[in-house]
Amino acid sequence: MQRGNYFRVASDVIVDGESLADILIEADMAIRYDGRKKTHKW
């Protein structure tokens, strides 16, 4: 775990050996953040 921008906790969450971020992105419940302004509208 580490601290990211604005001192928020940044970590990777692994569920059953798979990245939770990848699971959420694959299910269209999240989008990958590349550090730029958001362009995706919910």
C-alpha positions as CSV (number, residue, x, y, z in Angstrom):
1,M,0.0,0.0,0.0
2,Q,1.1,3.5,-0.6
3,R,-0.3,7.1,-0.5
4,G,-1.3,8.7,-3.8
5,N,-2.4,12.2,-4.7
6,Y,-4.1,14.1,-1.9
7,F,-2.7,11.5,0.6
8,R,-5.3,8.9,-0.4
9,V,-4.4,5.2,0.1
10,A,-3.5,3.5,-3.2
11,S,-3.4,-0.3,-3.3
12,D,-4.0,-3.3,-5.5
13,V,-6.9,-5.5,-4.3
14,I,-6.6,-9.2,-5.3
15,V,-9.7,-11.5,-5.2
16,D,-9.2,-15.2,-5.9
17,G,-5.9,-14.4,-7.6
18,E,-7.4,-11.7,-9.9
19,S,-7.2,-8.0,-9.7
20,L,-10.4,-6.4,-8.5
21,A,-9.8,-3.4,-10.8
22,D,-9.7,-5.8,-13.8
23,I,-12.8,-7.5,-12.7
24,L,-14.7,-4.2,-12.3
25,I,-13.4,-2.9,-15.7
26,E,-14.4,-6.1,-17.5
27,A,-17.9,-5.9,-16.0
28,D,-18.2,-2.2,-17.2
29,M,-18.5,-1.1,-13.5
30,A,-15.3,1.0,-13.7
31,I,-12.9,2.6,-16.2
32,R,-9.1,2.6,-16.3
33,Y,-7.6,5.9,-15.1
34,D,-4.7,7.2,-17.1
35,G,-4.0,10.4,-15.1
36,R,-5.8,12.7,-17.6
37,K,-9.1,14.4,-17.5
38,K,-12.1,12.0,-17.4
39,T,-13.9,11.7,-20.8
40,H,-16.2,8.8,-19.9
41,K,-19.7,9.8,-19.0
42,W,-21.8,7.5,-16.8
